[in-house]
Amino acid sequence: MTLTPIEIELLRNGLSSICDEMFLAIMKSAYSTNIKERHDHSAAIFDSEGRVVVQGESLPLHLASMLGLVEVVLDHFDSGDINPGDMFISNDPFVGRGSHLPDVAILAPVFREGKLVMFVSNIAHHSDIGGMAPGSMAGGMTEIYQEGLRIPPIRIVQGGEIVQDVLNLVLLNVRVPQERRGDYMAQIAANRLGILRLEELFEDWSLEQVEFGGAAIIQSVTRRMRAGIDELPDGEYHFKDVLDNDGMGTTNIPVEVRIRIEGEEIWIDFEGSGKQVKGNMNNSYAGLQASVLFALKVLVDPDGPTNHGMLEPVHISAPRESVVNASFPAATASRAQTCQRIIDVMLGALASAVPERVIAASNGANGVVTLSGTSSEGRYYLYMETIGGGAGARAYKDGTDGVQVHVTNTSNLPVEALENEYPLLVERYELIENSGGAGKWRGGLGLRRVYRALEHTMTFSGQDERSVTPPWGIFGGKDGGTGSIFILHSDGRREVLEGKPSSLEIPPNASVCVETPGAGGYGKPEERDAGSLKEDWRSQKFSNDFMLKNYGFNPYGKEES
């Protein structure tokens, strides 16, 4: 059996379009703002061996929670015990190869002519999965048992019918179960749509063509990765950075990488990274794998597809029981903070190899805000979002302001959507002046968002990073601004919150302010051109003092005030 390159590409595009339609189906039918507005979900199609053939262009980090998903299901169930109409649910980082508990995956087998040929799957971040704090993402959690309901690979649908006992068990262990039920139904519906679309696709392709084509799609990505790695200069590269803290007393947690490139293969070693911590900053191996693959992909093949073929030329090693490769029962809810730092150190290490491709450090955080409470009308709510910040500058362009970066890749939630669904008021939502690092190309600005509860006391939990160690500039660029979380009291007092605040009671006469980090600059500030300097000043993103200090630029001395 052979297919022409054109036929393989046609099949890949057909499969990719199915993934994209599954993604949109979840987005349009989910209940929670985190999914329908922020798009914190992904979809993928696997072959019968458990290899990702296509993944929708959504969250790179979700690749971590799906790479080994089918293998786990096949380990738990004999192939003869997997039947049409079945679906399986899982979220656990240790027994389900996920990355953290709020990311819940649902997987469905696809049959043709009575043979298991593919799987469709999707994953969504649920705003709550139970545990000791609303939102399941707060600081203060020290083991996975505190973080929420652990779901091993089990059936959620059997023979086309929802296993109500399993769904009831899941919903009993979460807050706002009605919202959660709506999101699970959206995931199940998306898989059913994916199966339907694959059956329609099969009408134009034989079984042999589908099986051969799936393998060929994976092989093509391997070839692209090998070719991209081969273009990198052979050699050894090293970089080290730190995480601020774990929220439980451990500070300056090292994340260190050594990279060796030989021809078409690359070895990436995280020896020297800190031991796994008491707080929930620990990363599973799946999260480590996804972070490494993302960093490599943006450097060697940014325009290529994403699938299992990326793994073959990449050799990853990391100490067990470390913050980048934690062991059971480590808390992992905020693993995205560590994932961001993994990408930072990889880009830092390879900066000398491909200076034209890397960027300065971005905001390096996944700023999490969880607000919950009972409104004045007596309705309990739970709201969770992550907030963007600055993106790092590059060799030819300024960094982008106020965006999610790297593996998180979600949208910022519109104020209108938030205030429409929750008894909350956003008092301020703005870019932070002077937070982008100066340089030939300046770093992106961080965000400021201020929340107030309407006529009730709300419970607040937060997660931040880069509040102590700033996002670094590169090749002479200056560091970006750090982030912070604080309470604004009615008397004007500003109470700065250290670490990762958990379950704080905020009265209605006070507000919570979250400021996210900016990003580093690229190249020496004195090399920035005059036109860009004037635009910086006109934009009001940078103060006169900032412009004078970092660039020697005095607008009133060079143009009309």
Backbone hydrogen bonds, N-H to C=O, Kabsch-Sander energy under -0.5 kcal/mol:
donor,donor_aa,acceptor,acceptor_aa,energy
8,I,4,T,-2.4
9,E,5,P,-2.2
10,L,6,I,-2.4
11,L,7,E,-2.4
12,R,8,I,-2.5
13,N,9,E,-2.5
14,G,10,L,-2.1
15,L,11,L,-2.5
16,S,12,R,-2.8
17,S,13,N,-2.2
18,I,14,G,-1.3
19,C,15,L,-2.0
20,D,16,S,-2.5
21,E,17,S,-2.1
22,M,18,I,-2.4
23,F,19,C,-2.4
24,L,20,D,-2.3
25,A,21,E,-2.3
26,I,22,M,-2.0
27,M,23,F,-2.2
28,K,24,L,-2.4
29,S,25,A,-1.0
29,S,26,I,-0.7
30,A,26,I,-2.1
35,I,32,S,-0.9
36,K,32,S,-2.5
37,E,33,T,-1.8
38,R,33,T,-2.0
39,H,35,I,-1.1
40,D,34,N,-1.7
41,H,39,H,-1.7
42,S,123,I,-2.4
44,A,121,S,-2.6
45,I,54,V,-2.5
46,F,119,F,-2.7
47,D,51,R,-2.2
48,S,117,V,-0.9
50,G,47,D,-1.6
53,V,45,I,-3.0
54,V,45,I,-1.5
55,Q,306,T,-0.5
56,G,43,A,-2.8
58,S,56,G,-1.9
61,L,407,V,-1.8
62,H,59,L,-1.0
63,L,59,L,-0.5
63,L,60,P,-1.4
64,A,61,L,-1.4
65,S,61,L,-0.7
66,M,62,H,-0.5
66,M,63,L,-1.0
67,L,63,L,-2.1
68,G,64,A,-0.5
69,L,66,M,-1.1
70,V,66,M,-0.6
72,V,68,G,-2.0
73,V,69,L,-2.2
74,L,70,V,-2.9
75,D,71,E,-1.7
76,H,72,V,-1.8
77,F,73,V,-2.1
81,D,78,D,-2.2
82,I,79,S,-1.3
83,N,81,D,-0.6
86,D,83,N,-1.8
87,M,157,V,-2.5
88,F,107,L,-2.9
89,I,154,I,-2.9
90,S,105,A,-2.0
91,N,151,I,-2.1
92,D,151,I,-1.2
96,G,92,D,-1.0
98,G,92,D,-2.2
103,D,100,H,-1.2
104,V,102,P,-1.0
104,V,124,A,-2.4
105,A,90,S,-2.8
105,A,103,D,-0.5
106,I,122,N,-2.5
107,L,88,F,-2.9
108,A,120,V,-3.0
110,V,118,M,-3.0
112,R,115,K,-2.5
115,K,112,R,-1.9
117,V,110,V,-2.5
117,V,115,K,-0.6
118,M,110,V,-1.6
119,F,46,F,-1.9
120,V,108,A,-2.7
121,S,44,A,-2.4
122,N,106,I,-1.9
123,I,42,S,-2.2
124,A,104,V,-1.8
125,H,40,D,-2.5
126,H,102,P,-2.8
126,H,124,A,-0.7
129,I,130,G,-0.6
132,M,146,Q,-2.7
136,S,133,A,-2.2
139,G,501,P,-0.6
141,M,138,A,-0.6
144,I,329,P,-2.2
146,Q,143,E,-1.7
147,E,144,I,-1.2
148,G,144,I,-0.5
149,L,129,I,-3.0
151,I,149,L,-0.6
154,I,89,I,-1.8
154,I,152,P,-0.6
156,I,87,M,-2.3
157,V,87,M,-1.6
158,Q,161,E,-2.9
160,G,85,G,-2.4
161,E,158,Q,-1.9
163,V,156,I,-2.7
164,Q,162,I,-1.4
166,V,163,V,-0.6
167,L,163,V,-2.1
168,N,164,Q,-2.9
169,L,165,D,-2.0
170,V,166,V,-2.3
171,L,167,L,-2.7
172,L,168,N,-2.0
173,N,169,L,-0.8
173,N,170,V,-1.0
174,V,171,L,-1.1
179,E,176,V,-0.5
180,R,176,V,-1.9
181,R,177,P,-3.0
182,G,178,Q,-1.9
183,D,179,E,-1.9
184,Y,180,R,-2.4
185,M,181,R,-2.5
186,A,182,G,-1.8
187,Q,183,D,-1.9
188,I,184,Y,-2.4
189,A,185,M,-2.6
190,A,186,A,-2.1
191,N,187,Q,-1.9
192,R,188,I,-2.0
193,L,189,A,-2.3
194,G,190,A,-2.5
195,I,191,N,-2.4
196,L,192,R,-2.2
197,R,193,L,-2.7
198,L,194,G,-2.1
199,E,195,I,-2.4
200,E,196,L,-1.8
201,L,197,R,-2.2
202,F,198,L,-2.6
203,E,199,E,-0.6
203,E,200,E,-0.8
204,D,201,L,-2.0
205,W,202,F,-0.7
210,V,206,S,-2.2
211,E,207,L,-2.3
212,F,208,E,-2.8
213,G,209,Q,-2.9
214,G,210,V,-2.4
215,A,211,E,-1.7
216,A,212,F,-2.3
217,I,213,G,-2.4
218,I,214,G,-1.7
219,Q,215,A,-2.4
220,S,216,A,-2.2
221,V,217,I,-1.4
222,T,218,I,-1.9
223,R,219,Q,-2.4
224,R,220,S,-2.1
225,M,221,V,-2.7
226,R,222,T,-2.7
227,A,223,R,-2.5
228,G,224,R,-2.4
229,I,225,M,-2.7
230,D,226,R,-2.3
231,E,227,A,-0.9
232,L,228,G,-0.5
232,L,229,I,-1.4
235,G,261,I,-1.6
237,Y,259,I,-2.8
239,F,257,V,-1.9
241,D,255,V,-2.2
243,L,253,I,-2.6
246,D,250,T,-1.6
251,T,249,G,-0.5
252,N,244,D,-2.2
253,I,243,L,-2.0
255,V,241,D,-2.7
257,V,239,F,-2.5
258,R,269,D,-2.4
259,I,237,Y,-3.1
260,R,267,W,-2.6
261,I,235,G,-2.6
262,E,265,E,-2.2
265,E,262,E,-1.9
266,I,313,P,-2.2
267,W,260,R,-2.8
268,I,315,H,-3.1
269,D,258,R,-2.8
270,F,317,S,-2.2
273,S,270,F,-1.9
274,G,254,P,-3.0
276,Q,321,E,-2.6
282,N,279,G,-0.5
282,N,331,A,-1.1
283,N,323,V,-2.0
288,L,284,S,-2.1
289,Q,285,Y,-2.8
290,A,286,A,-2.3
291,S,287,G,-2.1
292,V,288,L,-2.4
293,L,289,Q,-2.5
294,F,290,A,-2.2
295,A,291,S,-2.3
296,L,292,V,-2.4
297,K,293,L,-2.6
298,V,294,F,-2.4
299,L,295,A,-0.9
300,V,296,L,-3.0
301,D,297,K,-2.3
304,G,301,D,-1.2
307,N,305,P,-0.5
308,H,52,V,-2.3
310,M,307,N,-1.8
311,L,308,H,-1.8
312,E,309,G,-0.6
314,V,311,L,-1.7
315,H,266,I,-2.5
315,H,313,P,-0.5
316,I,314,V,-0.6
317,S,268,I,-2.6
321,E,325,N,-1.0
322,S,319,P,-0.8
322,S,325,N,-1.2
323,V,274,G,-2.9
325,N,322,S,-0.8
326,A,283,N,-3.1
330,A,327,S,-2.0
334,S,280,N,-2.2
335,R,332,T,-1.9
337,Q,334,S,-1.5
338,T,334,S,-0.6
339,C,335,R,-2.3
340,Q,336,A,-2.3
341,R,337,Q,-1.4
342,I,338,T,-2.3
343,I,339,C,-1.9
344,D,340,Q,-2.1
345,V,341,R,-2.5
346,M,342,I,-1.8
347,L,343,I,-2.6
348,G,344,D,-2.6
349,A,345,V,-2.5
350,L,346,M,-2.0
351,A,348,G,-0.8
354,V,350,L,-2.4
357,R,354,V,-2.0
358,V,354,V,-1.4
360,A,393,A,-2.7
361,A,472,W,-1.9
363,N,390,G,-2.5
367,G,387,I,-0.8
368,V,463,Q,-1.7
369,V,385,E,-2.9
370,T,461,S,-2.4
371,L,383,Y,-2.9
372,S,459,T,-1.8
373,G,381,Y,-1.6
374,T,457,T,-0.5
375,S,373,G,-0.5
375,S,379,R,-2.7
376,S,454,L,-0.5
378,G,375,S,-2.0
380,Y,378,G,-0.5
381,Y,373,G,-2.5
383,Y,371,L,-3.4
385,E,369,V,-2.2
387,I,367,G,-2.4
389,G,403,V,-2.7
390,G,517,P,-2.0
391,A,400,T,-2.5
393,A,520,G,-2.1
394,R,397,K,-2.4
395,A,358,V,-0.5
397,K,394,R,-0.6
399,G,442,R,-3.0
402,G,445,L,-2.8
403,V,389,G,-3.5
404,Q,410,T,-0.5
408,T,405,V,-1.5
411,S,38,R,-2.0
418,L,414,P,-1.9
419,E,415,V,-2.8
420,N,416,E,-1.5
421,E,417,A,-1.2
421,E,418,L,-0.6
422,Y,418,L,-1.9
424,L,422,Y,-2.2
425,L,452,R,-2.9
427,E,425,L,-0.9
427,E,450,V,-1.9
428,R,450,V,-0.8
430,E,448,R,-2.2
432,I,446,G,-2.2
433,E,431,L,-0.6
434,N,541,K,-2.7
435,S,432,I,-1.6
437,G,519,A,-3.3
440,K,523,G,-0.6
441,W,522,Y,-2.3
443,G,437,G,-2.6
444,G,391,A,-2.2
448,R,430,E,-3.1
449,R,514,V,-2.3
450,V,428,R,-2.4
451,Y,512,V,-2.8
452,R,425,L,-2.2
453,A,510,A,-0.5
454,L,423,P,-2.2
455,E,453,A,-0.9
458,M,506,I,-2.3
459,T,372,S,-3.4
460,F,504,L,-2.9
461,S,370,T,-2.0
462,G,501,P,-2.6
463,Q,368,V,-1.9
474,I,521,G,-2.5
477,G,474,I,-1.4
478,K,438,A,-3.4
480,G,471,P,-2.8
481,G,435,S,-3.1
483,G,466,R,-1.7
484,S,515,E,-2.4
486,F,513,C,-2.3
487,I,495,E,-2.5
488,L,511,S,-2.8
489,H,487,I,-0.7
489,H,493,R,-2.8
492,G,489,H,-2.1
495,E,487,I,-2.8
495,E,493,R,-0.6
496,V,494,R,-0.8
497,L,485,I,-2.9
498,E,496,V,-0.5
504,L,460,F,-3.0
506,I,458,M,-3.4
506,I,504,L,-0.6
510,A,507,P,-1.8
511,S,488,L,-2.2
512,V,451,Y,-2.4
513,C,486,F,-3.2
514,V,449,R,-2.7
515,E,484,S,-3.3
515,E,513,C,-0.5
516,T,447,L,-2.8
518,G,481,G,-2.1
519,A,444,G,-1.1
520,G,361,A,-2.8
521,G,478,K,-2.7
522,Y,441,W,-2.8
523,G,474,I,-2.5
527,E,524,K,-1.9
528,R,525,P,-2.0
533,L,529,D,-1.9
534,K,530,A,-2.3
535,E,531,G,-2.0
536,D,532,S,-2.6
537,W,533,L,-2.1
538,R,534,K,-2.6
539,S,535,E,-2.3
540,Q,536,D,-0.5
540,Q,537,W,-1.1
541,K,536,D,-0.8
542,F,536,D,-0.7
547,M,543,S,-2.4
548,L,544,N,-2.4
549,K,545,D,-2.8
550,N,546,F,-2.5
551,Y,547,M,-1.7
552,G,548,L,-1.3
553,F,547,M,-1.8
554,N,552,G,-0.6
557,G,554,N,-1.2
558,K,554,N,-0.8
558,K,555,P,-0.7
559,E,555,P,-2.3
